[in-house]
Amino acid sequence: MLSTTTRPVRGTGRKRSRRELLVAAGFLAPFLIILAIFQYAPVALLIKNSLFSYTLINPDLQTFVGLENFARIFSDPAALQTIGVTLIFAVGMVVLIIPLGFLLATYLNQPLPGRGILRTAVFLPVITSSVVVATLWNFLLANEGLVNAVLNSLGLGTASFLTDRALALPSIIIMSVWQQVGMAAILYLGGLQSIPGDVMEASVLDGAGGLKRTFLIVIPLLSRTTVMVVVIMTVFALQSFTPAYVMTQGAPGGTTNLLVYEIYKQAFTLQDPGFASALSVLLLVGAITISLIQMRLLRTRWDY
């Protein structure tokens, strides 16, 4: 009996692999080109500009200063204050949004009447223009605004929310939390709905109460969601611009002078785009570093 074996044709697998690579490259090429043009090229230009001193009026008259702009950041008290204010703003947002977002998601995860409308209402501020939100809160927190009207009706007097050094930064933190807590709630809601039902049923059969299930089962299983929420909210806070621009212009005394607003002022008001580029590079490196540290510290082994 003759046995026949099929021998692979030499080069067929190599040709197929090469053809698949060409097809993949064809699909990826438009995205990579757009990414290079609109992201990597501007970052490279930003790094290059941070090494020069010039003005936007005469951009061709550039003077190479090396790392002088970066050294100036750490020797300028105003720049150091801006960095500190931005970090406090970011920490305040994260500390408030995490528990509020989780509690709101837990509430929205229940079988409520009109649950879809409630979820939409919670998420609506997130997709609303930041300028509109900041303007609205500006009217609310003004000396003659609605909040002070309520305080006066209660006999508590008037509070200068946007002009008092002790109240201005907490005020814009609360405004930003109000706008972004819906994003955290939706992310946590997705995490809650992905927890296996048999895990919760087993905990009920084991006699675990509501609080015990929350702290020993739900929160650990939502660790990855928490990491994502922390990173997203931190990056959002670090690049926040509208509250300082619309509501306070960095006042009073620079206590609300967020880093992106300082970059805007240095580049377009003070005509120092080289220093503004150095601040931007610092912001980029800082945001990446802080995000990596957060993901490392909050890394979890829980899986489901």
C-alpha positions as CSV (number, residue, x, y, z in Angstrom):
1,M,0.0,0.0,0.0
2,L,1.4,3.4,-1.0
3,S,1.2,6.2,1.5
4,T,1.1,9.7,0.3
5,T,2.1,12.6,2.6
6,T,1.4,16.2,1.8
7,R,4.5,18.3,2.0
8,P,4.2,22.0,2.6
9,V,5.3,24.0,-0.2
10,R,8.4,25.9,0.8
11,G,7.8,29.6,1.1
12,T,4.0,29.3,1.3
13,G,3.8,30.1,5.0
14,R,6.3,32.9,4.6
15,K,4.3,34.5,1.8
16,R,1.1,34.2,3.8
17,S,2.7,35.8,6.9
18,R,4.1,38.6,4.7
19,R,0.7,39.1,3.1
20,E,-1.0,39.3,6.5
21,L,1.6,41.8,7.7
22,L,1.0,44.0,4.6
23,V,-2.8,43.8,5.2
24,A,-2.4,44.8,8.9
25,A,0.0,47.6,7.9
26,G,-2.5,48.9,5.4
27,F,-5.2,49.0,8.1
28,L,-3.0,50.6,10.7
29,A,-1.2,53.1,8.4
30,P,-3.9,55.8,8.5
31,F,-4.1,55.7,12.3
32,L,-0.3,55.7,12.7
33,I,0.1,58.6,10.3
34,I,-2.6,60.7,12.1
35,L,-1.0,59.8,15.4
36,A,2.4,60.8,14.3
37,I,1.2,64.1,12.8
38,F,-1.2,65.2,15.5
39,Q,0.4,63.8,18.6
40,Y,4.1,62.8,18.4
41,A,5.2,65.6,16.1
42,P,3.6,68.3,18.4
43,V,5.3,66.7,21.4
44,A,8.6,66.8,19.7
45,L,8.0,70.4,18.7
46,L,7.0,71.2,22.3
47,I,10.3,69.7,23.6
48,K,12.3,71.6,21.1
49,N,10.5,74.9,21.9
50,S,11.2,74.4,25.6
51,L,14.9,74.8,24.9
52,F,14.5,78.3,23.4
53,S,13.5,81.7,24.5
54,Y,11.4,83.7,22.1
55,T,8.1,85.6,21.7
56,L,5.0,84.9,19.6
57,I,5.4,88.4,18.1
58,N,8.8,87.5,16.6
59,P,9.1,83.7,16.7
60,D,12.0,83.7,14.3
61,L,14.2,85.5,16.8
62,Q,14.9,82.5,19.0
63,T,17.7,82.2,21.6
64,F,18.8,78.8,22.6
65,V,18.8,78.6,26.4
66,G,19.1,74.8,27.0
67,L,17.6,73.7,30.3
68,E,17.3,77.2,31.6
69,N,13.5,77.3,31.3
70,F,13.3,74.1,33.4
71,A,15.6,75.5,36.0
72,R,13.5,78.5,36.2
73,I,10.4,76.5,37.0
74,F,12.0,75.2,40.3
75,S,13.4,78.7,41.2
76,D,10.2,80.7,40.5
77,P,7.9,80.9,43.6
78,A,4.9,81.5,41.4
79,A,5.5,78.4,39.3
80,L,6.1,76.3,42.4
81,Q,2.8,77.7,43.9
82,T,1.0,76.7,40.7
83,I,2.3,73.2,40.8
84,G,1.3,72.9,44.5
85,V,-2.2,74.2,43.7
86,T,-2.6,71.8,40.8
87,L,-1.6,68.8,43.0
88,I,-4.0,69.9,45.8
89,F,-6.7,70.2,43.2
90,A,-6.0,66.8,41.8
91,V,-5.9,65.1,45.2
92,G,-9.1,66.8,46.3
93,M,-10.9,65.7,43.2
94,V,-9.8,62.1,43.5
95,V,-10.5,61.8,47.2
96,L,-14.0,63.1,46.8
97,I,-14.9,61.4,43.5
98,I,-14.0,57.9,44.4
99,P,-16.4,57.4,47.3
100,L,-19.1,59.5,45.8
101,G,-18.9,57.7,42.5
102,F,-19.1,54.3,44.2
103,L,-22.0,55.2,46.3
104,L,-23.9,56.7,43.4
105,A,-23.2,53.6,41.3
106,T,-24.4,51.4,44.1
107,Y,-27.6,53.4,44.2
108,L,-28.1,53.4,40.4
109,N,-27.5,49.6,40.4
110,Q,-30.8,49.0,42.2
111,P,-34.1,48.3,40.5
112,L,-35.3,51.9,40.6
113,P,-38.3,53.4,38.8
114,G,-37.0,55.5,35.9
115,R,-33.5,54.2,36.4
116,G,-32.5,55.0,32.8
117,I,-33.5,58.6,33.2
118,L,-31.6,58.8,36.5
119,R,-28.4,57.4,34.9
120,T,-28.8,59.9,32.1
121,A,-29.2,62.8,34.5
122,V,-26.1,61.7,36.5
123,F,-24.0,61.5,33.3
124,L,-25.3,64.7,31.7
125,P,-22.9,67.1,33.4
126,V,-19.9,65.1,32.1
127,I,-20.9,65.7,28.5
128,T,-21.9,69.3,29.1
129,S,-19.4,72.0,28.0
130,S,-17.0,72.9,30.8
131,V,-17.4,76.6,30.0
132,V,-21.2,76.2,30.5
133,V,-20.7,74.4,33.8
134,A,-18.2,76.9,35.1
135,T,-20.4,79.8,34.1
136,L,-23.4,78.3,35.8
137,W,-21.4,77.7,39.0
138,N,-20.0,81.3,38.7
139,F,-23.5,82.6,39.0
140,L,-24.3,80.2,41.9
141,L,-21.2,81.1,43.9
142,A,-21.1,84.8,43.2
143,N,-21.5,87.2,46.1
144,E,-25.0,87.9,45.0
145,G,-25.6,84.4,43.7
146,L,-28.1,81.7,44.6
147,V,-26.0,80.1,47.3
148,N,-25.4,83.3,49.1
149,A,-29.1,84.2,48.8
150,V,-29.9,80.9,50.6
151,L,-27.2,81.6,53.3
152,N,-28.5,85.1,53.9
153,S,-32.1,83.8,54.2
154,L,-30.8,81.4,56.9
155,G,-29.0,84.3,58.7
156,L,-25.5,82.9,58.0
157,G,-24.3,86.0,56.1
158,T,-22.4,86.2,52.7
159,A,-19.5,84.0,51.8
160,S,-16.9,85.1,49.2
161,F,-16.6,81.7,47.6
162,L,-14.5,82.8,44.6
163,T,-12.5,85.7,46.2
164,D,-11.6,84.3,49.6
165,R,-8.2,82.6,49.7
166,A,-9.5,79.9,51.9
167,L,-12.7,79.2,49.9
168,A,-11.7,79.7,46.2
169,L,-9.8,76.4,45.6
170,P,-12.4,74.3,47.5
171,S,-15.1,75.9,45.5
172,I,-13.7,75.0,42.1
173,I,-12.9,71.5,43.4
174,I,-16.5,71.0,44.4
175,M,-17.6,72.3,41.0
176,S,-15.3,69.9,39.2
177,V,-16.4,67.0,41.3
178,W,-20.0,67.8,40.5
179,Q,-19.2,67.7,36.8
180,Q,-17.1,64.5,36.8
181,V,-18.6,62.3,39.4
182,G,-21.0,61.0,36.8
183,M,-18.1,59.5,34.9
184,A,-16.9,57.7,38.0
185,A,-20.4,56.5,38.7
186,I,-20.9,55.0,35.2
187,L,-17.5,53.2,35.4
188,Y,-18.3,51.8,38.8
189,L,-21.7,50.8,37.6
190,G,-20.2,48.8,34.8
191,G,-17.9,47.1,37.3
192,L,-20.8,46.3,39.7
193,Q,-22.8,44.7,36.8
194,S,-19.8,42.6,35.8
195,I,-19.4,41.0,39.3
196,P,-20.6,37.3,38.9
197,G,-24.0,36.8,40.5
198,D,-23.0,33.4,42.0
199,V,-20.3,35.2,44.1
200,M,-22.9,37.5,45.7
201,E,-25.4,34.6,46.1
202,A,-22.7,32.5,47.9
203,S,-21.9,35.4,50.2
204,V,-25.6,35.7,51.1
205,L,-25.8,32.0,51.8
206,D,-22.8,32.3,54.1
207,G,-24.6,34.9,56.1
208,A,-22.6,38.0,55.0
209,G,-24.5,41.2,55.6
210,G,-24.7,44.2,53.3
211,L,-21.7,46.1,54.7
212,K,-19.6,42.9,55.0
213,R,-20.3,42.1,51.3
214,T,-19.4,45.6,50.3
215,F,-16.1,45.8,52.1
216,L,-15.0,42.2,51.7
217,I,-16.3,41.3,48.2
218,V,-17.5,44.2,46.2
219,I,-14.7,46.7,46.8
220,P,-11.9,44.2,46.3
221,L,-13.5,43.0,43.1
222,L,-13.8,46.6,41.9
223,S,-10.1,47.3,42.4
224,R,-9.3,47.4,38.7
225,T,-12.2,49.8,38.2
226,T,-10.9,51.9,41.0
227,V,-7.5,52.1,39.4
228,M,-9.0,53.2,36.1
229,V,-11.2,55.9,37.9
230,V,-8.2,57.2,39.9
231,V,-6.0,57.5,36.8
232,I,-8.7,59.1,34.6
233,M,-9.7,61.6,37.3
234,T,-6.1,62.5,38.1
235,V,-5.2,63.2,34.5
236,F,-8.4,65.2,34.1
237,A,-7.5,67.3,37.2
238,L,-3.9,67.9,36.1
239,Q,-5.0,69.2,32.7
240,S,-8.0,71.2,34.0
241,F,-8.2,74.7,32.6
242,T,-11.7,76.1,32.5
243,P,-12.4,76.6,36.2
244,A,-9.4,78.9,36.7
245,Y,-10.0,80.7,33.4
246,V,-13.7,81.3,33.7
247,M,-14.3,81.5,37.4
248,T,-11.3,83.0,39.1
249,Q,-8.5,83.8,36.6
250,G,-6.1,82.2,39.1
251,A,-7.1,84.6,41.9
252,P,-7.0,85.3,44.8
253,G,-3.3,85.5,45.2
254,G,-2.7,82.6,42.8
255,T,-4.5,80.1,45.0
256,T,-6.5,78.8,42.1
257,N,-3.8,79.2,39.4
258,L,-3.9,75.7,37.8
259,L,-1.0,74.6,35.8
260,V,-2.7,74.6,32.4
261,Y,-4.0,78.1,33.0
262,E,-0.4,79.2,33.9
263,I,0.8,77.7,30.7
264,Y,-1.8,79.7,28.8
265,K,-0.9,82.9,30.6
266,Q,2.9,82.4,30.0
267,A,2.4,81.7,26.3
268,F,-0.3,84.2,25.2
269,T,-0.4,86.9,27.9
270,L,3.2,87.2,29.0
271,Q,4.6,86.2,25.6
272,D,7.0,83.6,26.9
273,P,6.1,80.4,24.9
274,G,9.5,78.8,25.7
275,F,8.8,78.8,29.4
276,A,5.2,77.7,28.7
277,S,6.6,74.8,26.7
278,A,8.8,73.8,29.6
279,L,5.8,73.8,31.9
280,S,3.9,71.7,29.4
281,V,6.7,69.2,29.2
282,L,6.8,69.0,33.0
283,L,3.0,68.5,33.0
284,L,3.3,65.7,30.5
285,V,6.0,63.9,32.3
286,G,4.3,64.4,35.6
287,A,1.0,63.1,34.4
288,I,2.6,60.0,33.0
289,T,4.7,59.4,36.1
290,I,1.8,59.9,38.5
291,S,-0.4,57.6,36.5
292,L,2.3,54.8,36.5
293,I,2.8,55.2,40.2
294,Q,-0.9,55.0,40.8
295,M,-1.3,51.9,38.7
296,R,1.6,50.3,40.5
297,L,0.4,51.1,44.0
298,L,-3.2,50.2,43.2
299,R,-2.3,47.0,41.3
300,T,-4.5,44.1,42.3
301,R,-4.4,40.4,42.1
302,W,-8.2,40.0,42.3
303,D,-9.7,38.6,39.1
304,Y,-13.2,37.4,38.2
